[in-house]
Amino acid sequence: MSARFPSKLLEEAVNEFASLPGIGRKTAFRLVMHLLRRDSGEVRRFGETITRLREDVCYCSVCHGISDTAVCETCSDPSRDRSVICVVENVQDVMAVENTRQFRGLYHVLGGIISPVDGIGPSDLTIAKLEEKIREGSVKEVILALSTTMEGDTTNFYIYKRLSGYDVVITTLARGVAIGDVLEYTDEITLGQSIINRRLFSLQTGRP
Amino acid sequence: MSARFPSKLLEEAVNEFASLPGIGRKTAFRLVMHLLRRDSGEVRRFGETITRLREDVCYCSVCHGISDTAVCETCSDPSRDRSVICVVENVQDVMAVENTRQFRGLYHVLGGIISPVDGIGPSDLTIAKLEEKIREGSVKEVILALSTTMEGDTTNFYIYKRLSGYDVVITTLARGVAIGDVLEYTDEITLGQSIINRRLFSLQTGRP
């Protein structure tokens, strides 16, 4: 695919697609050829959506998640419990938690996770803003809902230390055997944690 | 990923990417999040390139390949041999043949391949235009360079029949064991063809 392109326009479009993560030059070419076969109005809309996305997108001034307005729908919803804040890495995680329909509090989007390897430190995240919210005094509980990776654990620990001087309960997601998991193939740390944190059997538990 | 999106703009961009072949909703989301982290000028250029691609792209009036001008560079190059036409399915194939640096004639891009399953018949392709070129009389050889699939063979056969009344030599790509192929794993039809079409051994053959 290192050949000279018959058209500069074509080459530019292939280069743009190939600059996306996980998209190689062959795939980029296939996508561009697909767009050339599509209706011209559809392709114009595609291009304009991308341009608008980057230019018009807002970040909610309360939770720092992506929003179309200065304060997002969730943060401006009066029925949400303002005394509980769920701390997540990004907007995908907000959507994942919202999907469970088990949480009625507010969110705080960190915008990433502490990762020295990638050069992301606490000051690159919205941790100071989170501390400000807690300092106000109306928040009773902070739920740390980060990935169970080393970076997630590091970030959890950092936030825990930073908020430990305030009058707020800090919780984290339950660790245990996932629903649908076969016990034999569950890793020993998860299984060990799920034995330590075992709870009284009840017919109401399990799948919602 | 069926969750309500926190932003309409975000949702639209995800939908656009997910409409591309081979890109699911999770990948689309990841690509959009990547664009949001990119420089705003870069993302604008991405969007504009896509819009321009579809609106400004030309098809060469001679070979019907993609071009920036009314007649493409290859077709307007006076050093190319106008008596030989290589018939290919699409512009990727033009690039593949050009890459070999073994062909100095002109191309004819069919714009597809006869495929009853996909509803593509001879009239959807540029076969009539090819016949016009041959009718003019200056073309001495037509090389059929289509894929060795059933659709490719059908298209080869159709073009062969259609051009058989004209004074033109019709050739096709050599079939044989590919360079680097292990004989044990070469399919029997290819291997059989390569025995029937065996040629005198020469130290010049093999890798270019």
Chai-1 contact restraints between the chains, C-beta under 6 A:
chainA,res_idxA,chainB,res_idxB,connection_type,confidence,min_distance_angstrom,max_distance_angstrom,comment,restraint_id
A,A3,B,M95,contact,1.0,0.0,6.0,A-B,restraint_1
A,A3,B,E98,contact,1.0,0.0,6.0,A-B,restraint_2
A,A3,B,N99,contact,1.0,0.0,6.0,A-B,restraint_3
A,P6,B,G65,contact,1.0,0.0,6.0,A-B,restraint_4
A,P6,B,I66,contact,1.0,0.0,6.0,A-B,restraint_5
A,P6,B,S67,contact,1.0,0.0,6.0,A-B,restraint_6
A,P6,B,C72,contact,1.0,0.0,6.0,A-B,restraint_7
A,S7,B,I66,contact,1.0,0.0,6.0,A-B,restraint_8
A,S7,B,S67,contact,1.0,0.0,6.0,A-B,restraint_9
A,S7,B,D68,contact,1.0,0.0,6.0,A-B,restraint_10
A,K8,B,D68,contact,1.0,0.0,6.0,A-B,restraint_11
A,L9,B,L53,contact,1.0,0.0,6.0,A-B,restraint_12
A,L9,B,D56,contact,1.0,0.0,6.0,A-B,restraint_13
A,L9,B,V57,contact,1.0,0.0,6.0,A-B,restraint_14
A,L10,B,I66,contact,1.0,0.0,6.0,A-B,restraint_15
A,E12,B,T49,contact,1.0,0.0,6.0,A-B,restraint_16
A,A13,B,T49,contact,1.0,0.0,6.0,A-B,restraint_17
A,A13,B,L53,contact,1.0,0.0,6.0,A-B,restraint_18
A,E16,B,F46,contact,1.0,0.0,6.0,A-B,restraint_19
A,E16,B,T49,contact,1.0,0.0,6.0,A-B,restraint_20
A,L20,B,L31,contact,1.0,0.0,6.0,A-B,restraint_21
A,P21,B,H34,contact,1.0,0.0,6.0,A-B,restraint_22
A,L31,B,L20,contact,1.0,0.0,6.0,A-B,restraint_23
A,H34,B,P21,contact,1.0,0.0,6.0,A-B,restraint_24
A,S40,B,R54,contact,1.0,0.0,6.0,A-B,restraint_25
A,V43,B,R54,contact,1.0,0.0,6.0,A-B,restraint_26
A,R44,B,T51,contact,1.0,0.0,6.0,A-B,restraint_27
A,F46,B,E16,contact,1.0,0.0,6.0,A-B,restraint_28
A,F46,B,I50,contact,1.0,0.0,6.0,A-B,restraint_29
A,G47,B,G47,contact,1.0,0.0,6.0,A-B,restraint_30
A,G47,B,I50,contact,1.0,0.0,6.0,A-B,restraint_31
A,G47,B,T51,contact,1.0,0.0,6.0,A-B,restraint_32
A,T49,B,E12,contact,1.0,0.0,6.0,A-B,restraint_33
A,T49,B,A13,contact,1.0,0.0,6.0,A-B,restraint_34
A,T49,B,E16,contact,1.0,0.0,6.0,A-B,restraint_35
A,I50,B,F46,contact,1.0,0.0,6.0,A-B,restraint_36
A,I50,B,G47,contact,1.0,0.0,6.0,A-B,restraint_37
A,T51,B,R44,contact,1.0,0.0,6.0,A-B,restraint_38
A,T51,B,G47,contact,1.0,0.0,6.0,A-B,restraint_39
A,L53,B,L9,contact,1.0,0.0,6.0,A-B,restraint_40
A,L53,B,A13,contact,1.0,0.0,6.0,A-B,restraint_41
A,R54,B,S40,contact,1.0,0.0,6.0,A-B,restraint_42
A,R54,B,V43,contact,1.0,0.0,6.0,A-B,restraint_43
A,D56,B,L9,contact,1.0,0.0,6.0,A-B,restraint_44
A,V57,B,L9,contact,1.0,0.0,6.0,A-B,restraint_45
A,G65,B,P6,contact,1.0,0.0,6.0,A-B,restraint_46
A,I66,B,P6,contact,1.0,0.0,6.0,A-B,restraint_47
A,I66,B,S7,contact,1.0,0.0,6.0,A-B,restraint_48
A,I66,B,L10,contact,1.0,0.0,6.0,A-B,restraint_49
A,S67,B,P6,contact,1.0,0.0,6.0,A-B,restraint_50
A,S67,B,S7,contact,1.0,0.0,6.0,A-B,restraint_51
A,D68,B,S7,contact,1.0,0.0,6.0,A-B,restraint_52
A,D68,B,K8,contact,1.0,0.0,6.0,A-B,restraint_53
A,C72,B,P6,contact,1.0,0.0,6.0,A-B,restraint_54
A,V91,B,P6,contact,1.0,0.0,6.0,A-B,restraint_55
A,M95,B,A3,contact,1.0,0.0,6.0,A-B,restraint_56
A,E98,B,A3,contact,1.0,0.0,6.0,A-B,restraint_57
A,N99,B,A3,contact,1.0,0.0,6.0,A-B,restraint_58
